[in-house]
Structure formats: structure tokens, C-alpha cells
Amino acid sequence: MTSGKAQVETLLALINQATHQAVAEYDKAGADVPSLDSVEPHPLDGSNDTSTLKKAIRLLEGACEQLCATLAPPHHTIINRTQNCDWPCFTTVIEARVADALAGHPAGLHVAELSKVVNIEPKKLARILRVLATKHCFTEVDRDVFANNRLSLMLHSANPVSDLASMQLTLLPKVTTALWDTLSQEPHATSNERTDAPLMRALQYDGDFFDWMKAHPEKGSSFQRAMVGMNIVMGSNDVLYQYNWDNCKTLCDVGSGVGSFSMPLSRLYPHIHISMIDLPGPIGQAKQFWTREYPEAIVEGRVKLVEGDFFKPITVKDQDIYYGNCVHNWADGDARLILKNIREAMGKNSRLLIHDYVIQHLNRTQVTDAPTSLQLDAAPAPLLANFGMGSVRAHYQDITMLITYNARERSLNEVSDLAANGDLVLDGVLDLGETTLLQFRAAQ
Ligand SMILES: C[S@@+](CC[C@H](N)C(=O)[O-])C[C@H]1O[C@@H](n2cnc3c(N)ncnc32)[C@H](O)[C@@H]1O
């Protein structure tokens, strides 16, 4: 057992190592590390290949959080975790479009002026902004004068990351008590029905989340914009650079949404013929999206938008690659059916790529017969094996799936077991820093 002081020294060394790895990524992009106060986009912000930076940040966040929790009094840390005023403050600034109001004022606006634009009482507005600025979102450039910065620009209404933030802020607080209510009351407690998901009970809606969105079309389109934001946040485009697409000529994007994966894929690899499959509503939105953003791909027949249901036989057969990032929306029985339908559409050389968060256990005693190339990397000791805070979004997403759909993110073993049931064998694991790409082939 290493001493507490020795662990602290190792954590400091890991922080040092991870910081230098992150700085090296800024160096590679050819510009200095930007100040948090900056409102100029940094070249690295627009990069679609962020997995090296994400791996450094995973280590850094894990080590920083563990170091603080080790050294701070436990009551200090636990109240920091539970007394969270972020939700109401962020909701207010997004709804009032404060980042939009500050956009034309790089030197900042006094709250007396800002309050006239966003319609919030100035003294209250200043207090809300001060909470957020304390966490580096907005800056107080002078007394009661606030300006946008690198983080607050993410909340501008034109940025799809703000749609994602808004979706989280609208839906998650509704289940603050509904999760416990559901878990503590039968028959909901042990139900895997989507209609019994805590959010559906909190919304008092008789149906599942997708039905609810159909009934609220304005929520459906903001969900699709939030998915674009989600793909940015997850670094989904890393897969475009880290996976070898040379041999892929045909691809079916299963549960494609409007195509937040397929559109950048098509731009980067125009030789790939893509078929996007989704329900009629999202395919309708996809038609508008592609017609506006990338019409030539449709005109040239490089992209087909197919209305379909992945619970029925998939009509797009024998593609080089089937790609999906929606298995996590479904409980095991439904997920098995989706995988079976994909498997039946696959030819003998097709591959299935599941791109998602993969849940890692925190213990270090996991024994597996799989070759190391088919396992996930564990974090260096004394970090938690799953990188702790560095991977917390995977676990948040797991709970989001539970709350919204009674579904789940899965461990490597859990996905492999589901796939094996559909006659699929894991034959590749690609760690992208936040998400993981799992490659399957048909069992012989
Ligand atoms: C988590 S979203 C992912 C969207 C998209 N892949 C992306 O990254 O933006 C899941 C998608 O599955 C679609 N979906 C839900 N049920 C479906 C079904 N039965 N058949 C086909 N698609 C479905 C939803 O409409 C939604 O677009």
C-alpha cells in the first residue's frame, strides 16, 4: 500500500505529464494556448481530430479531481458536489440569450445596459453571471461589467452545443426526484419499459421519449440540433481520422438522424456511398438539412435518405460498413433485435461499427481472455481504473439513458454479449479518448 503522500506526488506527476501532452496539441495546431478570456476561435477548436487532446484531458481531469478530493476535507468536497447552482443559472442565461446580447460588445456591457436587452433585473443578473464567471463562463472585466469568453460563446444560440446544454437543462432537472420515485416504487422500479422511464413519468406522458418528441415537433427539431452538438462534444468526428476508411465504398448509417456523422464523412470521403436510415420525421428533417448544407451529395447520388425502421428487416443490404450510435437508446431486448436486423442485412465481408461511450469498471481486478488489442486501457494507478472524473460523461450519459429511455450505456463485455447473440464477433476496439469505436464481423 503506497503512502498518501506518495500518491499525491504521483498524481502531481500525472498532472504535469497530461498538461504537457495537452500543450503539445496546441503547439501542433500552430498557435499559443488561448487565454480563457479570448473570444477568438483557436485553430484547435475547429479540429475534427481531437482524440489525442481528449486522452490528455481525461488524464488531467481524473488526476486533478482525485488530488483535490484527497487533500480537501470530505465535507467540503461532498457539498461542492451536491450544492449545484449551475442548472438554474445556465438555464437563465440560455433562455435570456445573454451570450447573444454580449456578442457585439467585446469590451463587455455593464449589467445596467445588459439587463435592458435580456430583461432581467440588473442586480440579480450580475449575481447569476458571477456564479458562472467563477467557473470561467463569462468574465467580469470590470465591476458589474460582463463580457463573453471562450466558454460563454458555446451558449450563443447559433451554436448547436447550446441546444445540447439547453436539452440537458430542460430535461434532467425534471427527474431530480422522479428517479428516486421510480426506483422506489413497483412496478416501475424493476420495469425496463421505455414508457416507465423516470422522465416519462415526470412528464406524465403516456408513451416513450420518441413518441413525446413526435407530439412536440418543436422539441424534435431542437433534439436533432442537440445531436449535432452532442457529436461535437463527444468528438465523434475523431473516428473520421482514426479509423481506416480506405476500403469502405458503401456505408449504411443506422438511426442516422439528420446525418451529423454522415455529412462530415461524405465531405471527407466523397468516394463512399452512404445510405442513411431513420424514421420518417428525422428523414424529413435530414432532407432539409442536406438540401441546405450539402445538396451536391444528394444530386450526385452519394447519399440516399431512406425511411426505415430498424426493428424491421433493413432494406439496405451488403454494405461494407454498417454504422450505429443508437444502441444505447434501447434496453437489451430491443438492442438485440436491432443488432439481429443489422446482422441479417450484412454480407460476409461487412463490418458493423458501434460508436459509443463504453462503461469501464473502477476495479483493477478484471480478468479477461481477450487479447489486449480487444480491451480498454486502464488508467495508471493511483487513478481510478476508469480515469474517474476524466470519464464522468460516460457515466452521466449512462444515467441519461436510464432516465430518458430506461436504456443504458454498456461495458465492453455487455456489448460483446449482445452482439454474440446476434451472431457477431468483436474484432476491433479503438479508444478515441472519450468514445470508443467497436468493430464487429459476422461469426463464421
Ligand atoms: C441518439 S439519436 C442518434 C442520431 C444520429 N445517429 C446522430 O448521431 O446524430 C438516435 C436516432 O435513432 C432514431 N430512431 C429511433 N427509433 C428508430 C427506429 N425504430 N428505426 C430507425 N431509427 C430510429 C431516432 O430518430 C434518432 O435519430
The ligand as a Tripos MOL2 file, in Angstrom:
@<TRIPOS>MOLECULE
LIG
   27    29     1     0     0
SMALL
NO_CHARGES

@<TRIPOS>ATOM
      1 C1        -29.2660    9.1210  -30.4450 C.3       1 LIG1
      2 S1        -30.0470    9.5420  -31.9190 S.3       1 LIG1
      3 C2        -28.6460    9.4480  -32.9930 C.3       1 LIG1
      4 C3        -28.8210   10.2260  -34.2290 C.3       1 LIG1
      5 C4        -27.6180   10.2500  -35.1550 C.3       1 LIG1
      6 N1        -27.0070    8.9530  -35.3520 N.3       1 LIG1
      7 C5        -26.6120   11.2820  -34.7130 C.2       1 LIG1
      8 O1        -25.5080   10.9380  -34.3190 O.co2     1 LIG1
      9 O2        -26.9520   12.4720  -34.7600 O.co2     1 LIG1
     10 C6        -30.9490    8.0360  -32.3020 C.3       1 LIG1
     11 C7        -31.6550    8.0520  -33.6400 C.3       1 LIG1
     12 O3        -32.3870    6.8020  -33.7740 O.3       1 LIG1
     13 C8        -33.5970    7.0870  -34.4880 C.3       1 LIG1
     14 N2        -34.5960    6.0210  -34.2770 N.ar      1 LIG1
     15 C9        -35.3570    5.7920  -33.1880 C.ar      1 LIG1
     16 N3        -36.1480    4.7290  -33.3880 N.ar      1 LIG1
     17 C10       -35.8860    4.2650  -34.6460 C.ar      1 LIG1
     18 C11       -36.3750    3.1760  -35.4090 C.ar      1 LIG1
     19 N4        -37.2990    2.3490  -34.9400 N.pl3     1 LIG1
     20 N5        -35.8620    2.9780  -36.6420 N.ar      1 LIG1
     21 C12       -34.9090    3.8220  -37.1470 C.ar      1 LIG1
     22 N6        -34.4030    4.8890  -36.4540 N.ar      1 LIG1
     23 C13       -34.8870    5.1010  -35.2170 C.ar      1 LIG1
     24 C14       -34.0300    8.4180  -33.8960 C.3       1 LIG1
     25 O4        -34.9620    9.0640  -34.7410 O.3       1 LIG1
     26 C15       -32.6930    9.1590  -33.7660 C.3       1 LIG1
     27 O5        -32.4100    9.9280  -34.9190 O.3       1 LIG1
@<TRIPOS>BOND
     1     1     2 1
     2     2     3 1
     3     2    10 1
     4     3     4 1
     5     4     5 1
     6     5     6 1
     7     5     7 1
     8     7     8 2
     9     7     9 1
    10    10    11 1
    11    11    12 1
    12    11    26 1
    13    12    13 1
    14    13    14 1
    15    13    24 1
    16    14    15 ar
    17    14    23 ar
    18    15    16 ar
    19    16    17 ar
    20    17    18 ar
    21    17    23 ar
    22    18    19 1
    23    18    20 ar
    24    20    21 ar
    25    21    22 ar
    26    22    23 ar
    27    24    25 1
    28    24    26 1
    29    26    27 1
@<TRIPOS>SUBSTRUCTURE
     1 LIG1         1 GROUP 0 **** ****
